[in-house]
Amino acid sequence: VNIIQITPGAGKMYCGNCFRDNALVAALRKAGHDVTMIPLYLPLTLDEPDQSNGTPIFFNGVNVYLEQKSPFYRQAPKWLHRIIGSKSMLNWAAKKVGKTRAEEVGDLTISMLHGREGNQARELEELINWLKEQPKPDVICLSNSLLLGLAKCLKEAIGAPIVCLLQNEAPYIDSMPEDLREEVWKLMIEQAQEVSRFIAPSQYYAERMCEKLKVPAKRMSVVYNGINHEGFEASPVAPNPPVLGFFTRMCKDKGLDTLIDAFIKLKQANHIPQLKLKIGGGCGPGDEPFVERMRDRLHAKALLGDVEFHPNVNREEKQAFLKSLSVLSVPAQFGEAFGFYVIEAMAAGVPVVQPNCASFPELIEMSGGGICYDHDGSESLADAIEKLLQNP
């Protein structure tokens, strides 16, 4: 099968969707399929070989931003777009970018969902013209539903069916101001009609997005995310002293502050002597002030010496980090569609303690790789972690 995979890049930020799509493309190629991975906006930052190497970046992030902000720039000659959107400028932008806040990019999201009627129409035409020069694909796969504005135009121009993967769009959109949120969902419902098949990473998220997009269940499939297991292995000896871990983006949305408060309670109770805490994962410029506040919180309790921070590690460092843990917990409450950290911890032989919400009960019930707890603040999390550590 000839497949086009379209994936937004996140510059120097670690992005779960980028990791997922890159691993998926590698696995499909290994299975004998022809797959072209097309990055959008910014370069991809990955912990495995980049499957998009050799493919141009479309919807150049610098040009997309300026086209949204300036009517003049939308009409500017191609030579100016080439200079402003040069590789050096794009790499500069990639270093500066942090996680996009939904409330700050609502207008841009709406413009992208308008497709040819949006402010980035010339970027769409460039992508279509390039695709027309390639062998005709059997299917075009969009990385997430925020790209639905591409669906109709690509379907008509290239003549291939559209498949759309899903991953955490709903909580992102629902954090927008009400007027923007309503307009985004309205446009996404309209554009969703152009998609032949949606693929959700959990039953929980399939049901949620069927409701949000007004999509019948027959057009929604559930395919659980996977990882490349190479290099993951369990430690032959349990860590001593025990180590509590957190591994994902270092931010409030993922519950890092809740885990730190739970760790403080565990240390104060001292039922798990010499317990340590390791915190790892992505930490961009926008995350650093929050992480510094967490350091201050630990310092105020004289516990900073029992905690290690491991930001922006590579694949080998991540695997060593996970292998060193006794238990991992990421107490996210926003409605996680999947949570790669759950299966990565399990691949390293590490059990997880997760809230009894969103996709977590589904993943843990299927795998038996940990426990769920009824979240009622950091104390309930501390109790669940203590229970698991005392009865591994």
VEXDREN-2710 file (C-alpha; in Angstrom, 1 decimal):
% VEXDREN-2710
k/r/px/py/pz
1/VAL/0.0/0.0/0.0
2/ASN/1.2/3.5/-0.8
3/ILE/0.6/5.8/2.1
4/ILE/1.1/9.5/2.7
5/GLN/1.5/10.3/6.4
6/ILE/1.1/14.1/7.3
7/THR/2.5/15.0/10.7
8/PRO/3.0/18.4/12.3
9/GLY/6.4/19.1/13.7
10/ALA/7.0/20.7/17.1
11/GLY/10.5/22.2/16.6
12/LYS/12.7/21.5/19.6
13/MET/9.7/20.4/21.7
14/TYR/9.2/16.7/22.4
15/CYS/5.8/15.7/20.9
16/GLY/4.0/12.4/21.5
17/ASN/2.2/12.6/18.2
18/CYS/5.5/12.9/16.4
19/PHE/7.0/9.9/18.2
20/ARG/3.9/7.9/17.5
21/ASP/3.7/8.7/13.8
22/ASN/7.5/8.2/13.3
23/ALA/7.3/4.8/14.9
24/LEU/4.2/3.9/12.9
25/VAL/5.8/4.9/9.6
26/ALA/8.9/2.8/10.5
27/ALA/6.8/-0.2/11.3
28/LEU/4.7/0.2/8.1
29/ARG/7.9/0.4/6.0
30/LYS/9.3/-2.7/7.7
31/ALA/6.1/-4.5/6.8
32/GLY/6.7/-3.7/3.1
33/HIS/4.5/-0.7/2.6
34/ASP/5.5/2.5/0.7
35/VAL/5.1/5.4/3.1
36/THR/6.0/9.0/2.7
37/MET/6.1/11.0/5.9
38/ILE/5.4/14.7/5.3
39/PRO/6.3/17.2/8.2
40/LEU/4.3/20.3/8.6
41/TYR/5.2/23.7/10.3
42/LEU/8.5/22.8/12.0
43/PRO/11.2/20.1/12.0
44/LEU/10.4/17.0/14.0
45/THR/12.3/16.3/17.3
46/LEU/12.5/12.5/17.7
47/ASP/14.3/9.8/19.8
48/GLU/14.5/7.4/16.8
49/PRO/15.7/7.8/13.2
50/ASP/13.6/10.5/11.4
51/GLN/11.3/8.8/8.9
52/SER/10.6/12.2/7.2
53/ASN/14.2/12.7/6.1
54/GLY/14.4/13.9/2.5
55/THR/10.8/15.3/2.5
56/PRO/10.2/19.1/2.4
57/ILE/8.5/20.7/5.4
58/PHE/5.1/22.1/4.2
59/PHE/3.0/24.8/5.8
60/ASN/6.3/26.4/6.8
61/GLY/5.7/27.6/10.4
62/VAL/7.2/31.1/9.9
63/ASN/5.1/31.7/6.8
64/VAL/1.9/30.2/8.4
65/TYR/2.2/32.6/11.3
66/LEU/2.9/35.7/9.1
67/GLU/0.1/34.8/6.7
68/GLN/-2.3/34.7/9.7
69/LYS/-1.1/38.1/11.0
70/SER/-0.6/40.1/7.8
71/PRO/-2.9/40.5/4.8
72/PHE/0.1/42.0/2.9
73/TYR/2.2/38.9/3.5
74/ARG/-0.5/36.6/2.1
75/GLN/-0.1/38.4/-1.2
76/ALA/3.7/38.8/-1.0
77/PRO/5.7/37.4/-3.9
78/LYS/7.1/33.8/-3.7
79/TRP/10.7/35.0/-3.4
80/LEU/9.9/36.9/-0.2
81/HIS/8.2/33.8/1.2
82/ARG/11.3/31.7/0.3
83/ILE/13.6/34.2/2.1
84/ILE/11.4/34.6/5.2
85/GLY/10.7/30.9/5.4
86/SER/14.2/29.8/4.8
87/LYS/15.7/26.8/6.5
88/SER/17.8/29.0/8.8
89/MET/14.7/31.0/9.8
90/LEU/12.7/27.8/10.4
91/ASN/15.4/26.4/12.6
92/TRP/15.6/29.6/14.5
93/ALA/11.8/29.5/15.1
94/ALA/12.1/25.9/16.1
95/LYS/14.5/26.8/18.9
96/LYS/12.2/29.6/20.2
97/VAL/8.9/27.8/20.1
98/GLY/7.2/26.5/23.2
99/LYS/4.1/24.5/23.7
100/THR/1.2/26.4/22.0
101/ARG/-1.5/27.6/24.3
102/ALA/-4.9/26.8/22.8
103/GLU/-6.3/30.2/23.8
104/GLU/-3.5/31.9/21.8
105/VAL/-3.9/30.1/18.5
106/GLY/-7.7/29.8/18.2
107/ASP/-7.8/32.1/15.2
108/LEU/-5.1/30.2/13.5
109/THR/-6.8/26.9/14.2
110/ILE/-10.0/28.3/12.6
111/SER/-8.1/29.6/9.6
112/MET/-6.4/26.2/9.0
113/LEU/-9.8/24.4/9.3
114/HIS/-11.1/26.7/6.5
115/GLY/-8.7/25.0/4.1
116/ARG/-8.7/26.9/0.7
117/GLU/-10.7/29.7/2.3
118/GLY/-8.2/30.2/5.1
119/ASN/-5.2/32.5/5.3
120/GLN/-2.8/29.7/4.6
121/ALA/-4.4/28.8/1.2
122/ARG/-1.1/29.2/-0.7
123/GLU/0.6/26.7/1.6
124/LEU/-2.1/24.2/0.9
125/GLU/-1.6/24.7/-2.9
126/GLU/2.1/24.1/-2.5
127/LEU/1.4/20.8/-0.8
128/ILE/-1.1/19.7/-3.4
129/ASN/1.2/20.6/-6.3
130/TRP/4.0/18.6/-4.7
131/LEU/1.8/15.6/-4.1
132/LYS/0.6/15.6/-7.7
133/GLU/4.2/15.0/-8.7
134/GLN/4.5/11.9/-6.5
135/PRO/3.1/8.4/-7.2
136/LYS/-0.6/8.4/-6.4
137/PRO/-1.2/7.3/-2.8
138/ASP/-3.8/4.7/-1.9
139/VAL/-4.6/6.6/1.3
140/ILE/-3.6/9.9/3.0
141/CYS/-3.3/9.8/6.8
142/LEU/-3.7/12.9/8.9
143/SER/-1.9/12.9/12.3
144/ASN/-4.8/14.5/14.2
145/SER/-8.2/16.1/13.7
146/LEU/-6.8/19.7/13.9
147/LEU/-5.7/19.0/10.3
148/LEU/-9.2/18.3/9.0
149/GLY/-9.1/21.5/7.0
150/LEU/-6.8/19.6/4.6
151/ALA/-9.2/16.7/4.1
152/LYS/-11.6/17.9/1.4
153/CYS/-9.0/19.6/-0.8
154/LEU/-6.5/16.6/-0.6
155/LYS/-9.3/14.2/-1.3
156/GLU/-10.5/16.1/-4.4
157/ALA/-7.1/17.0/-5.8
158/ILE/-5.3/13.7/-5.2
159/GLY/-8.2/11.3/-5.4
160/ALA/-7.3/9.3/-2.3
161/PRO/-9.4/8.5/0.8
162/ILE/-8.5/10.3/4.0
163/VAL/-7.8/8.5/7.3
164/CYS/-7.4/10.6/10.5
165/LEU/-5.6/9.6/13.6
166/LEU/-6.8/11.0/16.9
167/GLN/-4.9/12.0/20.1
168/ASN/-5.8/14.6/22.7
169/GLU/-7.4/17.2/20.5
170/ALA/-10.6/17.4/22.6
171/PRO/-9.0/18.7/25.8
172/TYR/-6.9/21.1/23.8
173/ILE/-9.9/22.6/22.0
174/ASP/-12.0/22.7/25.1
175/SER/-9.5/24.9/26.8
176/MET/-10.1/27.6/24.2
177/PRO/-12.4/30.6/25.0
178/GLU/-16.0/29.7/24.4
179/ASP/-16.6/31.6/21.2
180/LEU/-13.4/30.1/19.6
181/ARG/-14.2/26.7/20.9
182/GLU/-17.7/26.6/19.5
183/GLU/-16.4/27.7/16.1
184/VAL/-13.6/25.2/16.0
185/TRP/-15.9/22.3/16.8
186/LYS/-18.5/23.5/14.3
187/LEU/-15.8/23.5/11.5
188/MET/-14.4/20.2/12.6
189/ILE/-17.8/18.5/12.5
190/GLU/-18.3/19.8/8.9
191/GLN/-14.8/18.7/7.7
192/ALA/-15.1/15.3/9.4
193/GLN/-17.6/14.3/6.8
194/GLU/-14.7/14.1/4.3
195/VAL/-12.9/11.5/6.3
196/SER/-13.4/7.8/5.5
197/ARG/-12.0/6.4/8.8
198/PHE/-11.0/7.8/12.2
199/ILE/-8.6/5.9/14.3
200/ALA/-8.7/6.5/18.1
201/PRO/-6.0/5.2/20.5
202/SER/-8.5/3.9/23.1
203/GLN/-12.2/3.0/23.4
204/TYR/-12.6/5.9/25.8
205/TYR/-11.4/8.4/23.3
206/ALA/-13.3/6.8/20.4
207/GLU/-16.5/7.4/22.2
208/ARG/-15.6/10.9/23.2
209/MET/-14.7/11.9/19.6
210/CYS/-17.7/10.2/18.1
211/GLU/-19.8/12.5/20.2
212/LYS/-17.6/15.6/19.6
213/LEU/-17.4/15.2/15.8
214/LYS/-20.9/13.7/15.3
215/VAL/-19.2/10.7/13.6
216/PRO/-21.1/7.3/13.5
217/ALA/-19.4/4.5/15.3
218/LYS/-19.0/2.6/12.0
219/ARG/-16.5/5.2/10.8
220/MET/-14.4/5.0/14.1
221/SER/-11.9/2.3/14.8
222/VAL/-9.8/1.7/17.9
223/VAL/-6.1/0.9/17.4
224/TYR/-4.0/1.1/20.5
225/ASN/-0.8/3.0/20.2
226/GLY/2.4/0.9/20.1
227/ILE/6.1/1.6/20.6
228/ASN/9.3/0.1/19.4
229/HIS/10.3/-2.3/22.2
230/GLU/14.0/-2.4/21.2
231/GLY/16.2/-1.3/24.1
232/PHE/13.4/-1.6/26.8
233/GLU/14.1/-4.1/29.5
234/ALA/13.3/-4.6/33.2
235/SER/16.0/-4.3/35.8
236/PRO/16.9/-7.8/37.2
237/VAL/17.1/-6.3/40.7
238/ALA/14.5/-4.0/42.3
239/PRO/15.8/-0.5/43.0
240/ASN/17.0/-0.1/46.6
241/PRO/16.0/2.4/48.0
242/PRO/12.7/2.5/46.1
243/VAL/12.2/5.1/43.4
244/LEU/9.0/6.9/42.4
245/GLY/9.1/8.2/38.8
246/PHE/7.3/10.7/36.5
247/PHE/8.1/10.7/32.8
248/THR/6.3/12.9/30.3
249/ARG/6.2/16.7/29.7
250/MET/7.0/18.5/32.9
251/CYS/3.9/20.6/33.3
252/LYS/0.8/21.1/35.4
253/ASP/-1.6/19.5/32.9
254/LYS/0.2/16.2/33.4
255/GLY/-0.1/16.4/37.2
256/LEU/3.5/17.0/38.1
257/ASP/2.6/19.3/41.0
258/THR/0.2/16.6/42.3
259/LEU/2.8/14.0/42.2
260/ILE/5.3/16.2/44.0
261/ASP/2.7/16.9/46.8
262/ALA/2.1/13.1/47.1
263/PHE/5.9/12.5/47.4
264/ILE/6.1/15.1/50.1
265/LYS/3.3/13.3/52.0
266/LEU/5.0/10.0/51.6
267/LYS/8.2/11.3/52.9
268/GLN/6.5/12.9/55.9
269/ALA/4.7/9.7/56.7
270/ASN/8.0/7.7/56.2
271/HIS/6.3/4.4/55.7
272/ILE/8.5/3.9/52.7
273/PRO/12.0/4.6/54.1
274/GLN/14.5/6.5/51.9
275/LEU/12.0/6.9/49.0
276/LYS/13.5/8.8/46.1
277/LEU/11.7/10.7/43.2
278/LYS/12.9/11.0/39.6
279/ILE/11.3/13.4/37.2
280/GLY/12.0/13.1/33.5
281/GLY/10.6/14.1/30.1
282/GLY/10.2/17.1/27.9
283/CYS/10.9/20.6/29.4
284/GLY/10.6/23.5/27.0
285/PRO/11.1/27.2/27.6
286/GLY/7.4/27.6/28.6
287/ASP/7.7/24.8/31.2
288/GLU/10.8/26.1/33.0
289/PRO/9.1/28.6/35.3
290/PHE/6.7/25.9/36.5
291/VAL/9.5/23.4/37.0
292/GLU/11.4/26.0/39.0
293/ARG/8.4/26.5/41.3
294/MET/8.3/22.8/41.8
295/ARG/12.0/22.8/42.8
296/ASP/11.3/25.6/45.3
297/ARG/8.4/23.6/46.8
298/LEU/10.7/20.6/47.3
299/HIS/13.5/22.9/48.7
300/ALA/11.1/24.4/51.2
301/LYS/10.4/20.9/52.6
302/ALA/14.1/20.1/52.6
303/LEU/13.5/17.3/50.1
304/LEU/15.3/18.6/46.9
305/GLY/18.2/16.3/47.7
306/ASP/15.9/13.3/47.3
307/VAL/14.8/14.3/43.8
308/GLU/16.4/14.2/40.4
309/PHE/15.3/16.1/37.3
310/HIS/16.1/14.6/33.9
311/PRO/14.8/17.0/31.2
312/ASN/14.9/16.4/27.4
313/VAL/16.6/13.0/27.5
314/ASN/17.4/10.9/24.4
315/ARG/16.0/7.4/23.8
316/GLU/18.8/5.5/25.6
317/GLU/18.6/7.9/28.6
318/LYS/14.9/7.5/28.7
319/GLN/15.1/3.7/28.8
320/ALA/17.8/3.8/31.6
321/PHE/15.6/6.3/33.5
322/LEU/12.5/4.0/33.3
323/LYS/14.6/0.9/34.2
324/SER/15.7/2.6/37.4
325/LEU/12.2/3.1/38.8
326/SER/10.1/1.1/41.2
327/VAL/6.8/2.7/40.1
328/LEU/5.7/5.4/37.7
329/SER/2.8/7.8/38.1
330/VAL/1.5/10.6/35.8
331/PRO/-1.7/11.8/37.6
332/ALA/-3.1/13.7/34.5
333/GLN/-6.7/14.7/35.0
334/PHE/-7.5/16.4/31.7
335/GLY/-8.8/13.4/29.8
336/GLU/-5.7/11.6/28.4
337/ALA/-6.5/9.8/25.1
338/PHE/-3.8/7.2/25.7
339/GLY/-0.6/8.0/27.6
340/PHE/2.6/6.6/26.0
341/TYR/4.3/6.8/29.4
342/VAL/2.1/4.0/30.6
343/ILE/3.2/1.4/28.0
344/GLU/6.8/2.6/28.0
345/ALA/7.0/2.0/31.8
346/MET/5.4/-1.4/31.3
347/ALA/8.0/-2.2/28.6
348/ALA/10.6/-1.5/31.2
349/GLY/9.0/-3.8/33.7
350/VAL/7.7/-0.9/35.9
351/PRO/4.2/-0.8/37.3
352/VAL/2.1/2.3/37.1
353/VAL/-0.3/4.1/39.4
354/GLN/-2.8/6.1/37.5
355/PRO/-6.1/8.0/38.1
356/ASN/-9.3/6.1/37.5
357/CYS/-10.3/8.3/34.6
358/ALA/-10.0/8.7/30.8
359/SER/-8.1/5.9/29.1
360/PHE/-6.1/4.7/32.1
361/PRO/-8.6/2.1/33.5
362/GLU/-8.9/0.6/30.0
363/LEU/-5.1/0.3/29.5
364/ILE/-4.4/-1.1/33.0
365/GLU/-7.3/-3.6/32.8
366/MET/-6.0/-5.0/29.5
367/SER/-2.4/-5.1/30.6
368/GLY/-2.5/-5.8/34.3
369/GLY/0.5/-3.5/34.5
370/GLY/-0.5/-1.4/37.5
371/ILE/-3.4/0.0/39.5
372/CYS/-5.9/2.8/39.2
373/TYR/-7.0/4.9/42.2
374/ASP/-10.0/7.3/42.7
375/HIS/-8.4/10.7/42.6
376/ASP/-9.1/13.0/45.5
377/GLY/-6.1/15.1/45.6
378/SER/-2.5/14.3/46.4
379/GLU/-3.3/12.3/49.5
380/SER/-5.3/9.7/47.6
381/LEU/-2.3/9.4/45.1
382/ALA/0.1/9.0/48.0
383/ASP/-2.0/6.2/49.5
384/ALA/-2.2/4.4/46.2
385/ILE/1.6/4.6/45.6
386/GLU/2.3/3.4/49.2
387/LYS/-0.1/0.5/48.7
388/LEU/1.7/-0.6/45.5
389/LEU/5.2/-0.2/46.9
390/GLN/4.3/-2.2/50.0
391/ASN/2.6/-5.0/48.0
392/PRO/4.5/-5.0/44.6
END
